[in-house]
């Protein structure tokens, strides 16, 4: 394997720092959640368009009707994930919202159990209970702060469930298409859904102050293109489990930025609950990696 031009773990660190800015940029924008989500995806699509048209346009011919259907469903789920997550930041803190969204690996495992009948190990169940306990502690603490904060927590959990559904529907299509084509198609569908959502909800496409247009553009460039591109680039040298573990540090980075830039304080229940959530999911991901390695070893021995 060729040597990477930069250390993959450095790239992962930059990726985590990049996605950690997402909640901050949403918080400082004066626009409604649907509008922020629309411009984030629309600007991303515009930036991707030249690369897609010049190198990947032909791939559209190999997409089957079933794959188009799955891509549309994935785009719808992704659109409402952004709406609910961005809306949650109007009610609860950056720390609580981003920690609860990191429950995605747990939701994904639950989804594969319900829809693909994959078995749940005792360790996985215990890790799930641990993560749920952490989220309950966060919500309990936020309930004592205000009822609005608890409502924001529930929105963040719903957003987490939706992004999991987006990933489950998209994984089949992603196996046959290049990353650029799949991402462009889903982001395009997502931006169309968000466009009609903004129209239907009565939110305004503009005018907005210059600062908001800067925030919209930064959301497209930093967390979307830079952050996720670095994660995908790192896949060539590090495992998916390692990247999943790295993404767990997003709430940490987001909380630090929220404290420095927005003056948000971290309450004891948020810190304790967040730590338990991240610890539970970390153990879950480590155990999942060990189980996969064990399965691969057994298969190799059988052959």
LUMNUNU-560307 format. One line per field, with one value per residue: residue in three letters; chain; x negated, z, y negated of N, C-alpha, C in turn; residue number from 0. Coordinates in pm, whole numbers. Example, Ala and Ser with C-alpha at 12.3 -4.5 7.8 and 13.67 -1.06 7.14 Angstrom:
2
residu = (ala, ser)
chaine = (A, A)
n.xx = (-1319, -1285)
n.zz = (780, 708)
n.yy = (569, 225)
ca.xx = (-1230, -1367)
ca.zz = (780, 714)
ca.yy = (450, 106)
c.xx = (-1320, -1290)
c.zz = (780, 787)
c.yy = (330, -3)
num = (0, 1)
***
This chain:
303
residu = (unk, unk, unk, unk, unk, unk, unk, unk, unk, unk, unk, unk, unk, unk, unk, unk, unk, unk, unk, unk, unk, unk, unk, unk, unk, unk, unk, unk, unk, unk, unk, unk, unk, unk, unk, unk, unk, unk, unk, unk, unk, unk, unk, unk, unk, unk, unk, unk, unk, unk, unk, unk, unk, unk, unk, unk, unk, unk, unk, unk, unk, unk, unk, unk, unk, unk, unk, unk, unk, unk, unk, unk, unk, unk, unk, unk, unk, unk, unk, unk, unk, unk, unk, unk, unk, unk, unk, unk, unk, unk, unk, unk, unk, unk, unk, unk, unk, unk, unk, unk, unk, unk, unk, unk, unk, unk, unk, unk, unk, unk, unk, unk, unk, unk, unk, unk, unk, unk, unk, unk, unk, unk, unk, unk, unk, unk, unk, unk, unk, unk, unk, unk, unk, unk, unk, unk, unk, unk, unk, unk, unk, unk, unk, unk, unk, unk, unk, unk, unk, unk, unk, unk, unk, unk, unk, unk, unk, unk, unk, unk, unk, unk, unk, unk, unk, unk, unk, unk, unk, unk, unk, unk, unk, unk, unk, unk, unk, unk, unk, unk, unk, unk, unk, unk, unk, unk, unk, unk, unk, unk, unk, unk, unk, unk, unk, unk, unk, unk, unk, unk, unk, unk, unk, unk, unk, unk, unk, unk, unk, unk, unk, unk, unk, unk, unk, unk, unk, unk, unk, unk, unk, unk, unk, unk, unk, unk, unk, unk, unk, unk, unk, unk, unk, unk, unk, unk, unk, unk, unk, unk, unk, unk, unk, unk, unk, unk, unk, unk, unk, unk, unk, unk, unk, unk, unk, unk, unk, unk, unk, unk, unk, unk, unk, unk, unk, unk, unk, unk, unk, unk, unk, unk, unk, unk, unk, unk, unk, unk, unk, unk, unk, unk, unk, unk, unk, unk, unk, unk, unk, unk, unk, unk, unk, unk, unk, unk, unk, unk, unk, unk, unk, unk, unk)
chaine = (A, A, A, A, A, A, A, A, A, A, A, A, A, A, A, A, A, A, A, A, A, A, A, A, A, A, A, A, A, A, A, A, A, A, A, A, A, A, A, A, A, A, A, A, A, A, A, A, A, A, A, A, A, A, A, A, A, A, A, A, A, A, A, A, A, A, A, A, A, A, A, A, A, A, A, A, A, A, A, A, A, A, A, A, A, A, A, A, A, A, A, A, A, A, A, A, A, A, A, A, A, A, A, A, A, A, A, A, A, A, A, A, A, A, A, A, A, A, A, A, A, A, A, A, A, A, A, A, A, A, A, A, A, A, A, A, A, A, A, A, A, A, A, A, A, A, A, A, A, A, A, A, A, A, A, A, A, A, A, A, A, A, A, A, A, A, A, A, A, A, A, A, A, A, A, A, A, A, A, A, A, A, A, A, A, A, A, A, A, A, A, A, A, A, A, A, A, A, A, A, A, A, A, A, A, A, A, A, A, A, A, A, A, A, A, A, A, A, A, A, A, A, A, A, A, A, A, A, A, A, A, A, A, A, A, A, A, A, A, A, A, A, A, A, A, A, A, A, A, A, A, A, A, A, A, A, A, A, A, A, A, A, A, A, A, A, A, A, A, A, A, A, A, A, A, A, A, A, A, A, A, A, A, A, A, A, A, A, A, A, A, A, A, A, A, A, A, A, A, A, A, A, A)
n.xx = (-85, -50, -231, -71, -27, 11, 29, 275, 413, 379, 529, 778, 810, 830, 1062, 1251, 1240, 1342, 1611, 1705, 1761, 2009, 2254, 2205, 2199, 2462, 2594, 2516, 2633, 2901, 3112, 3398, 3429, 3487, 3415, 3140, 3051, 3124, 2962, 2709, 2695, 2758, 2555, 2339, 2398, 2376, 2101, 1998, 2088, 1933, 1722, 1868, 2006, 1795, 1655, 1816, 2073, 2167, 2221, 2481, 2638, 2626, 2773, 3033, 3399, 3489, 3270, 3278, 3516, 3445, 3245, 3388, 3552, 3352, 3249, 3469, 3491, 3242, 3276, 3477, 3345, 3149, 3318, 3452, 3233, 3099, 3306, 3324, 3110, 3203, 3327, 3193, 2863, 2544, 2372, 2546, 2712, 2529, 2408, 2626, 2690, 2476, 2548, 2597, 2455, 2566, 2841, 2822, 2740, 2964, 3147, 3051, 3104, 3386, 3470, 3301, 3263, 3034, 2837, 2844, 2586, 2503, 2314, 2344, 2605, 2577, 2401, 2568, 2771, 2618, 2549, 2803, 2877, 2697, 2801, 3049, 2972, 2862, 3097, 3255, 3112, 3132, 3406, 3443, 3320, 3477, 3801, 3793, 3532, 3536, 3719, 3565, 3367, 3516, 3576, 3318, 3264, 3457, 3358, 3123, 3220, 3327, 3101, 2977, 3160, 3132, 2867, 2899, 3075, 2920, 2689, 2693, 2706, 2472, 2274, 2251, 2201, 1970, 1820, 1847, 2058, 2275, 2297, 2345, 2593, 2769, 2740, 2837, 3106, 3182, 3153, 3354, 3583, 3563, 3594, 3866, 3975, 3911, 4064, 4324, 4341, 4333, 4104, 3840, 3644, 3476, 3437, 3106, 2862, 2516, 2346, 2490, 2489, 2225, 2205, 2373, 2224, 1986, 2079, 2133, 1877, 1686, 1780, 1931, 1795, 1508, 1476, 1619, 1508, 1240, 1273, 1362, 1139, 951, 1029, 886, 658, 713, 939, 1302, 1416, 1232, 1265, 1531, 1499, 1342, 1522, 1680, 1565, 1663, 1876, 1720, 1536, 1724, 1848, 1638, 1587, 1835, 1827, 1608, 1676, 1950, 2009, 2138, 2205, 2101, 2306, 2318, 2476, 2495, 2226, 2167, 2364, 2301, 2042, 2093, 2253, 2070, 1870, 2013, 2085, 1831, 1721, 1901, 1840, 1573, 1605, 1765, 1586, 1398, 1558, 1607, 1347, 1295, 1485, 1394, 1150, 1233, 1369, 1158, 1004, 1182, 1193)
n.zz = (0, -84, 66, 276, 210, 418, 773, 853, 1095, 1174, 976, 1050, 1293, 1205, 1058, 1259, 1406, 1211, 1165, 1413, 1413, 1309, 1469, 1602, 1398, 1314, 1541, 1556, 1338, 1207, 1070, 1002, 1092, 872, 652, 696, 675, 409, 257, 335, 218, -50, -136, -103, -301, -531, -524, -560, -811, -1060, -1049, -1043, -1293, -1477, -1429, -1328, -1429, -1605, -1443, -1357, -1529, -1452, -1227, -1072, -1072, -821, -668, -713, -580, -314, -279, -293, -68, 128, 95, 178, 449, 537, 496, 685, 912, 933, 964, 1210, 1384, 1365, 1454, 1715, 1834, 1887, 2123, 2313, 2456, 2281, 2364, 2476, 2252, 2048, 2173, 2202, 1936, 1865, 1933, 1718, 1621, 1794, 1736, 1473, 1507, 1636, 1431, 1236, 1373, 1392, 1122, 964, 1110, 1262, 1522, 1869, 2088, 2433, 2536, 2358, 2416, 2683, 2649, 2503, 2691, 2872, 2721, 2677, 2939, 2991, 2815, 2931, 3174, 3080, 2972, 3201, 3355, 3181, 3187, 3438, 3398, 3200, 3045, 2775, 2705, 2741, 2542, 2321, 2345, 2285, 2018, 1911, 1953, 1785, 1544, 1535, 1502, 1246, 1082, 1103, 971, 718, 658, 662, 448, 245, 228, 60, -200, -204, -221, -489, -627, -691, -431, -475, -669, -536, -305, -421, -554, -338, -177, -356, -388, -123, -92, -265, -136, 100, -8, -86, 162, 298, 148, 203, 480, 522, 583, 515, 222, 205, 244, 395, 640, 558, 720, 770, 520, 500, 708, 607, 383, 504, 650, 444, 334, 545, 764, 591, 328, 379, 637, 617, 382, 455, 641, 470, 299, 481, 517, 354, 489, 760, 980, 955, 1206, 1360, 1259, 1331, 1606, 1628, 1548, 1768, 1923, 1839, 1992, 2207, 2094, 1988, 2222, 2352, 2169, 2185, 2443, 2432, 2222, 2238, 2501, 2639, 2920, 3067, 3227, 3523, 3494, 3220, 3154, 3296, 3191, 2918, 2916, 2993, 2778, 2558, 2649, 2664, 2392, 2281, 2397, 2283, 2005, 2001, 2088, 1879, 1667, 1750, 1740, 1464, 1368, 1486, 1358, 1091, 1120, 1193, 960, 778, 878, 836, 558)
n.yy = (120, -223, -497, -731, -1081, -1255, -1199, -963, -975, -1234, -1353, -1251, -1383, -1649, -1620, -1558, -1798, -1963, -1872, -1929, -2195, -2230, -2242, -2481, -2675, -2658, -2747, -3019, -3131, -3331, -3233, -3014, -2662, -2485, -2640, -2686, -2422, -2370, -2553, -2467, -2209, -2267, -2446, -2275, -2082, -2243, -2301, -2047, -1982, -2047, -1852, -1617, -1624, -1615, -1377, -1167, -1145, -945, -730, -744, -599, -334, -305, -138, -107, -37, -119, -393, -449, -381, -569, -808, -780, -773, -1032, -1184, -1111, -1207, -1480, -1549, -1473, -1674, -1898, -1846, -1814, -2064, -2223, -2133, -2259, -2508, -2486, -2324, -2269, -2288, -2084, -1881, -1824, -1736, -1516, -1339, -1292, -1136, -884, -733, -490, -299, -313, -224, 42, 141, 106, 287, 519, 519, 504, 662, 884, 940, 1083, 990, 944, 1017, 836, 622, 544, 463, 247, 83, 31, -110, -340, -443, -498, -706, -900, -940, -1054, -1297, -1411, -1425, -1609, -1829, -1867, -1972, -2211, -2340, -2297, -2333, -2264, -1987, -1920, -1988, -1792, -1563, -1615, -1598, -1327, -1214, -1310, -1167, -905, -931, -986, -745, -579, -688, -605, -324, -277, -377, -218, 7, -101, -251, -57, 7, -223, -496, -696, -974, -991, -867, -1028, -1280, -1236, -1172, -1402, -1592, -1511, -1545, -1824, -1912, -1815, -1966, -2220, -2225, -2181, -2419, -2599, -2500, -2527, -2794, -2930, -3165, -3217, -3426, -3787, -3767, -3867, -3942, -3790, -3555, -3428, -3370, -3183, -2980, -2899, -2818, -2599, -2421, -2388, -2330, -2128, -1954, -1907, -1918, -1788, -1531, -1437, -1399, -1193, -990, -971, -878, -618, -450, -387, -347, -168, -132, -120, -260, -517, -559, -564, -793, -991, -1007, -1194, -1432, -1562, -1648, -1830, -2011, -2101, -2230, -2438, -2565, -2660, -2836, -3013, -3072, -3090, -2888, -2695, -2385, -2172, -1963, -1731, -1706, -1667, -1427, -1247, -1264, -1160, -896, -808, -830, -656, -413, -371, -362, -127, 51, 24, 110, 374, 468, 457, 648, 877, 894, 936, 1182, 1339, 1323, 1453, 1712, 1783, 1785, 1993, 2201, 2215)
ca.xx = (0, -128, -239, 13, -101, 18, 66, 421, 469, 383, 646, 896, 821, 881, 1200, 1332, 1247, 1427, 1752, 1741, 1805, 2144, 2354, 2173, 2241, 2608, 2633, 2492, 2712, 3031, 3213, 3469, 3359, 3503, 3338, 2998, 3028, 3131, 2844, 2593, 2693, 2761, 2421, 2255, 2427, 2317, 1956, 1967, 2140, 1832, 1650, 1962, 2035, 1677, 1596, 1904, 2208, 2205, 2266, 2626, 2702, 2626, 2859, 3160, 3517, 3489, 3167, 3331, 3614, 3371, 3173, 3487, 3590, 3235, 3243, 3578, 3451, 3131, 3331, 3546, 3242, 3092, 3420, 3474, 3111, 3078, 3413, 3293, 3012, 3275, 3387, 3099, 2724, 2462, 2320, 2652, 2757, 2429, 2390, 2740, 2681, 2372, 2606, 2625, 2416, 2661, 2962, 2791, 2740, 3104, 3210, 3014, 3173, 3528, 3499, 3217, 3263, 2902, 2847, 2792, 2507, 2522, 2228, 2405, 2722, 2528, 2350, 2685, 2833, 2528, 2565, 2938, 2870, 2631, 2893, 3152, 2909, 2857, 3233, 3298, 3047, 3189, 3543, 3434, 3282, 3602, 3875, 3748, 3409, 3576, 3778, 3451, 3304, 3601, 3555, 3187, 3278, 3531, 3263, 3029, 3291, 3344, 2974, 2953, 3243, 3064, 2752, 2945, 3129, 2817, 2573, 2701, 2673, 2332, 2184, 2235, 2163, 1857, 1860, 1887, 2189, 2377, 2312, 2407, 2733, 2845, 2740, 2926, 3243, 3201, 3171, 3487, 3680, 3553, 3650, 4012, 4008, 3905, 4183, 4445, 4341, 4341, 3975, 3797, 3514, 3398, 3292, 3033, 2739, 2397, 2291, 2559, 2442, 2094, 2230, 2426, 2113, 1892, 2141, 2114, 1735, 1606, 1825, 1977, 1694, 1378, 1484, 1657, 1410, 1123, 1310, 1364, 1001, 880, 1071, 785, 547, 761, 1064, 1428, 1435, 1147, 1329, 1649, 1450, 1296, 1638, 1734, 1504, 1730, 1939, 1616, 1491, 1835, 1870, 1527, 1612, 1952, 1783, 1518, 1736, 2088, 2022, 2223, 2142, 2133, 2359, 2269, 2553, 2456, 2091, 2175, 2440, 2224, 1930, 2147, 2293, 1949, 1805, 2095, 2072, 1691, 1710, 1980, 1767, 1455, 1653, 1810, 1466, 1343, 1646, 1584, 1215, 1311, 1560, 1305, 1051, 1300, 1395, 1029, 967, 1273, 1148)
ca.zz = (0, -92, 188, 270, 208, 556, 868, 854, 1225, 1169, 892, 1133, 1390, 1133, 1025, 1380, 1433, 1107, 1190, 1542, 1391, 1251, 1563, 1634, 1285, 1316, 1656, 1535, 1225, 1244, 984, 1055, 1076, 737, 561, 718, 618, 262, 199, 359, 116, -184, -167, -118, -434, -631, -521, -611, -947, -1167, -1039, -1080, -1436, -1559, -1404, -1274, -1485, -1669, -1342, -1339, -1615, -1392, -1109, -1098, -1018, -676, -608, -714, -473, -188, -272, -262, 74, 206, 88, 261, 589, 566, 504, 812, 1016, 947, 1016, 1353, 1461, 1370, 1538, 1854, 1884, 1932, 2254, 2407, 2439, 2181, 2426, 2484, 2118, 1973, 2239, 2172, 1795, 1853, 1960, 1587, 1610, 1869, 1655, 1357, 1550, 1661, 1300, 1172, 1447, 1359, 979, 903, 1204, 1318, 1663, 1967, 2192, 2568, 2549, 2282, 2491, 2801, 2601, 2467, 2816, 2928, 2642, 2703, 3073, 2977, 2752, 3032, 3269, 3012, 2962, 3337, 3389, 3099, 3233, 3554, 3348, 3143, 2962, 2637, 2685, 2726, 2408, 2229, 2355, 2212, 1876, 1876, 1946, 1662, 1435, 1536, 1442, 1103, 1011, 1099, 863, 595, 635, 635, 312, 147, 226, -57, -320, -190, -258, -634, -685, -630, -321, -532, -732, -435, -221, -501, -577, -213, -138, -448, -346, 8, -111, -326, -27, 188, -80, -75, 305, 329, 86, 272, 619, 528, 614, 407, 160, 220, 252, 520, 647, 498, 812, 753, 396, 535, 788, 516, 301, 591, 681, 328, 307, 655, 809, 484, 229, 439, 743, 570, 281, 527, 695, 358, 254, 583, 509, 282, 579, 893, 974, 977, 1352, 1410, 1221, 1416, 1738, 1617, 1538, 1903, 1985, 1789, 2100, 2290, 2020, 1978, 2355, 2376, 2084, 2238, 2564, 2395, 2130, 2272, 2645, 2696, 3027, 3072, 3358, 3573, 3439, 3079, 3150, 3340, 3092, 2793, 2936, 2994, 2640, 2476, 2698, 2624, 2248, 2256, 2429, 2182, 1879, 2020, 2092, 1745, 1586, 1792, 1689, 1320, 1350, 1525, 1250, 976, 1153, 1185, 818, 716, 924, 772, 419)
ca.yy = (0, -346, -575, -851, -1208, -1305, -1096, -947, -1014, -1380, -1382, -1223, -1493, -1766, -1586, -1574, -1942, -2023, -1843, -1989, -2333, -2231, -2292, -2621, -2757, -2661, -2830, -3163, -3180, -3385, -3172, -2898, -2535, -2433, -2726, -2655, -2289, -2380, -2619, -2381, -2103, -2325, -2497, -2156, -2026, -2334, -2284, -1913, -1968, -2037, -1725, -1511, -1631, -1584, -1245, -1062, -1154, -818, -633, -753, -499, -200, -304, -69, -174, -10, -204, -530, -456, -383, -697, -911, -762, -815, -1178, -1238, -1092, -1298, -1616, -1570, -1466, -1808, -1989, -1820, -1840, -2208, -2277, -2099, -2355, -2627, -2457, -2266, -2312, -2219, -1962, -1780, -1788, -1659, -1387, -1253, -1253, -1033, -752, -672, -348, -218, -308, -141, 181, 174, 116, 414, 625, 517, 521, 765, 997, 970, 1116, 896, 1009, 964, 719, 513, 499, 390, 118, 4, -13, -211, -462, -496, -556, -836, -995, -971, -1148, -1427, -1463, -1458, -1735, -1936, -1890, -2061, -2344, -2391, -2202, -2352, -2188, -1847, -1910, -1988, -1660, -1469, -1643, -1545, -1181, -1185, -1336, -1054, -791, -959, -971, -601, -528, -733, -517, -188, -274, -412, -129, 96, -179, -294, 53, 16, -352, -566, -784, -1102, -980, -839, -1147, -1386, -1200, -1184, -1543, -1663, -1476, -1607, -1968, -1931, -1795, -2082, -2335, -2219, -2197, -2562, -2659, -2455, -2572, -2940, -2991, -3255, -3192, -3548, -3818, -3745, -3947, -3880, -3691, -3428, -3364, -3315, -3063, -2876, -2852, -2745, -2470, -2334, -2363, -2271, -1996, -1865, -1867, -1892, -1687, -1398, -1395, -1348, -1062, -894, -953, -800, -478, -373, -349, -308, -93, -203, -128, -369, -643, -571, -604, -931, -1079, -1023, -1313, -1551, -1638, -1711, -1948, -2106, -2159, -2324, -2555, -2634, -2731, -2945, -3110, -3108, -3105, -2783, -2620, -2243, -2135, -1836, -1619, -1693, -1609, -1287, -1171, -1258, -1068, -759, -778, -809, -534, -299, -349, -324, 16, 120, 27, 195, 512, 503, 480, 776, 983, 905, 997, 1322, 1404, 1334, 1555, 1842, 1811, 1816, 2128, 2296, 2227)
c.xx = (-88, -125, -151, -73, -98, 61, 219, 485, 472, 506, 774, 919, 877, 1028, 1293, 1349, 1342, 1575, 1799, 1791, 1951, 2247, 2331, 2224, 2393, 2656, 2622, 2572, 2849, 3145, 3282, 3396, 3367, 3422, 3188, 2964, 3028, 3005, 2717, 2583, 2686, 2623, 2323, 2273, 2364, 2165, 1914, 1998, 2033, 1757, 1740, 1984, 1916, 1629, 1695, 2044, 2257, 2260, 2416, 2699, 2712, 2714, 2994, 3276, 3525, 3387, 3207, 3430, 3545, 3297, 3267, 3528, 3476, 3225, 3349, 3541, 3339, 3182, 3395, 3454, 3185, 3193, 3436, 3351, 3087, 3183, 3384, 3197, 3076, 3328, 3288, 2956, 2654, 2414, 2425, 2692, 2657, 2402, 2502, 2740, 2575, 2423, 2633, 2577, 2511, 2793, 2942, 2796, 2883, 3179, 3178, 3079, 3320, 3556, 3420, 3196, 3124, 2914, 2787, 2715, 2534, 2439, 2289, 2524, 2680, 2474, 2464, 2755, 2750, 2545, 2701, 2943, 2805, 2723, 3005, 3098, 2902, 2996, 3288, 3239, 3106, 3332, 3544, 3389, 3406, 3669, 3834, 3623, 3439, 3637, 3668, 3378, 3383, 3588, 3421, 3191, 3352, 3441, 3164, 3092, 3303, 3214, 2935, 3033, 3184, 2947, 2794, 3001, 3020, 2707, 2574, 2657, 2525, 2234, 2157, 2187, 2038, 1909, 1913, 2029, 2298, 2403, 2383, 2556, 2816, 2851, 2833, 3072, 3277, 3228, 3307, 3596, 3682, 3611, 3802, 4058, 4010, 4026, 4309, 4456, 4350, 4212, 3926, 3659, 3422, 3491, 3236, 2909, 2619, 2338, 2356, 2514, 2303, 2111, 2282, 2311, 2014, 1947, 2122, 1968, 1665, 1660, 1863, 1862, 1560, 1385, 1511, 1564, 1286, 1151, 1306, 1224, 925, 914, 969, 677, 593, 899, 1186, 1453, 1354, 1210, 1454, 1611, 1408, 1413, 1703, 1676, 1568, 1800, 1838, 1569, 1599, 1859, 1762, 1549, 1731, 1917, 1700, 1587, 1875, 2110, 2112, 2145, 2189, 2179, 2316, 2343, 2519, 2320, 2095, 2248, 2365, 2109, 1978, 2189, 2171, 1876, 1880, 2081, 1930, 1671, 1784, 1903, 1643, 1495, 1698, 1692, 1403, 1425, 1625, 1450, 1220, 1382, 1474, 1201, 1111, 1328, 1269, 984, 1052, 1232, 1019)
c.zz = (0, 40, 174, 277, 345, 646, 874, 986, 1240, 1088, 970, 1233, 1326, 1096, 1142, 1415, 1335, 1136, 1322, 1527, 1349, 1345, 1595, 1523, 1276, 1426, 1626, 1417, 1272, 1165, 1055, 1019, 933, 636, 573, 653, 465, 203, 222, 249, -25, -226, -184, -256, -543, -638, -578, -761, -1056, -1167, -1081, -1231, -1522, -1543, -1371, -1334, -1542, -1570, -1321, -1418, -1549, -1267, -1144, -1036, -867, -605, -609, -600, -337, -169, -236, -115, 164, 210, 174, 409, 627, 581, 639, 932, 1041, 1009, 1167, 1436, 1476, 1459, 1685, 1917, 1925, 2074, 2357, 2374, 2329, 2237, 2426, 2346, 2045, 2038, 2201, 2025, 1775, 1893, 1832, 1574, 1682, 1793, 1533, 1392, 1577, 1530, 1229, 1242, 1404, 1213, 912, 994, 1252, 1469, 1752, 2074, 2327, 2587, 2477, 2357, 2612, 2762, 2563, 2590, 2878, 2855, 2666, 2841, 3069, 2917, 2847, 3133, 3209, 3011, 3098, 3382, 3311, 3140, 3352, 3513, 3290, 3061, 2816, 2608, 2666, 2588, 2302, 2228, 2274, 2061, 1828, 1864, 1819, 1540, 1422, 1470, 1290, 1025, 1004, 986, 727, 560, 598, 492, 207, 131, 105, -184, -321, -235, -408, -698, -618, -522, -375, -589, -629, -350, -295, -518, -450, -166, -227, -410, -215, -7, -175, -220, 66, 123, -64, 70, 342, 271, 166, 414, 633, 570, 492, 355, 172, 230, 392, 521, 593, 587, 793, 627, 417, 613, 700, 436, 383, 629, 567, 312, 419, 702, 695, 396, 293, 540, 691, 460, 346, 590, 586, 304, 351, 577, 438, 375, 719, 879, 997, 1127, 1412, 1379, 1306, 1556, 1736, 1617, 1675, 1975, 1934, 1901, 2189, 2223, 2012, 2111, 2389, 2296, 2137, 2362, 2527, 2315, 2171, 2422, 2710, 2802, 3026, 3213, 3395, 3512, 3292, 3068, 3187, 3238, 2962, 2801, 2931, 2853, 2555, 2518, 2653, 2476, 2211, 2282, 2325, 2051, 1887, 2019, 1955, 1653, 1621, 1738, 1539, 1291, 1382, 1416, 1127, 998, 1142, 1041, 746, 753, 859, 628, 410)
c.yy = (-125, -422, -699, -977, -1275, -1191, -1084, -991, -1167, -1424, -1358, -1335, -1618, -1744, -1606, -1722, -2010, -1998, -1903, -2133, -2343, -2294, -2439, -2712, -2766, -2755, -2980, -3219, -3228, -3321, -3055, -2770, -2481, -2510, -2696, -2521, -2295, -2440, -2537, -2275, -2159, -2376, -2379, -2094, -2112, -2317, -2148, -1898, -1958, -1903, -1608, -1508, -1585, -1439, -1133, -1059, -1022, -716, -635, -644, -362, -193, -241, -147, -155, -100, -351, -549, -466, -515, -811, -903, -809, -968, -1244, -1227, -1188, -1441, -1642, -1549, -1605, -1906, -1972, -1850, -1990, -2274, -2250, -2201, -2488, -2609, -2406, -2310, -2234, -2085, -1851, -1731, -1699, -1523, -1291, -1208, -1144, -894, -674, -526, -254, -203, -217, 7, 229, 191, 246, 533, 635, 554, 633, 886, 1037, 989, 1007, 973, 945, 836, 598, 455, 416, 252, 25, -52, -125, -345, -527, -561, -694, -941, -1035, -1072, -1288, -1491, -1503, -1591, -1850, -1969, -1986, -2202, -2412, -2282, -2213, -2272, -2040, -1824, -1907, -1855, -1557, -1489, -1586, -1393, -1139, -1205, -1221, -931, -809, -942, -823, -538, -566, -641, -376, -176, -298, -310, -35, 23, -216, -186, 57, -113, -408, -659, -917, -1096, -959, -963, -1259, -1359, -1223, -1330, -1625, -1638, -1546, -1757, -1999, -1917, -1916, -2207, -2338, -2230, -2345, -2635, -2628, -2511, -2723, -3007, -3069, -3219, -3313, -3667, -3791, -3832, -3870, -3772, -3554, -3354, -3305, -3185, -2949, -2814, -2770, -2609, -2371, -2292, -2287, -2136, -1902, -1815, -1832, -1778, -1548, -1347, -1337, -1212, -956, -868, -863, -652, -389, -319, -308, -244, -183, -222, -243, -505, -666, -617, -752, -1029, -1101, -1145, -1443, -1629, -1710, -1840, -2054, -2176, -2262, -2453, -2636, -2714, -2855, -3055, -3158, -3126, -3002, -2706, -2475, -2209, -1993, -1717, -1597, -1626, -1461, -1200, -1155, -1161, -923, -717, -743, -683, -410, -268, -309, -174, 100, 133, 115, 342, 559, 534, 616, 893, 1004, 973, 1146, 1401, 1424, 1443, 1694, 1882, 1851, 1957, 2235, 2322, 2305)
num = (0, 1, 2, 3, 4, 5, 6, 7, 8, 9, 10, 11, 12, 13, 14, 15, 16, 17, 18, 19, 20, 21, 22, 23, 24, 25, 26, 27, 28, 29, 30, 31, 32, 33, 34, 35, 36, 37, 38, 39, 40, 41, 42, 43, 44, 45, 46, 47, 48, 49, 50, 51, 52, 53, 54, 55, 56, 57, 58, 59, 60, 61, 62, 63, 64, 65, 66, 67, 68, 69, 70, 71, 72, 73, 74, 75, 76, 77, 78, 79, 80, 81, 82, 83, 84, 85, 86, 87, 88, 89, 90, 91, 92, 93, 94, 95, 96, 97, 98, 99, 100, 101, 102, 103, 104, 105, 106, 107, 108, 109, 110, 111, 112, 113, 114, 115, 116, 117, 118, 119, 120, 121, 122, 123, 124, 125, 126, 127, 128, 129, 130, 131, 132, 133, 134, 135, 136, 137, 138, 139, 140, 141, 142, 143, 144, 145, 146, 147, 148, 149, 150, 151, 152, 153, 154, 155, 156, 157, 158, 159, 160, 161, 162, 163, 164, 165, 166, 167, 168, 169, 170, 171, 172, 173, 174, 175, 176, 177, 178, 179, 180, 181, 182, 183, 184, 185, 186, 187, 188, 189, 190, 191, 192, 193, 194, 195, 196, 197, 198, 199, 200, 201, 202, 203, 204, 205, 206, 207, 208, 209, 210, 211, 212, 213, 214, 215, 216, 217, 218, 219, 220, 221, 222, 223, 224, 225, 226, 227, 228, 229, 230, 231, 232, 233, 234, 235, 236, 237, 238, 239, 240, 241, 242, 243, 244, 245, 246, 247, 248, 249, 250, 251, 252, 253, 254, 255, 256, 257, 258, 259, 260, 261, 262, 263, 264, 265, 266, 267, 268, 269, 270, 271, 272, 273, 274, 275, 276, 277, 278, 279, 280, 281, 282, 283, 284, 285, 286, 287, 288, 289, 290, 291, 292, 293, 294, 295, 296, 297, 298, 299, 300, 301, 302)
***
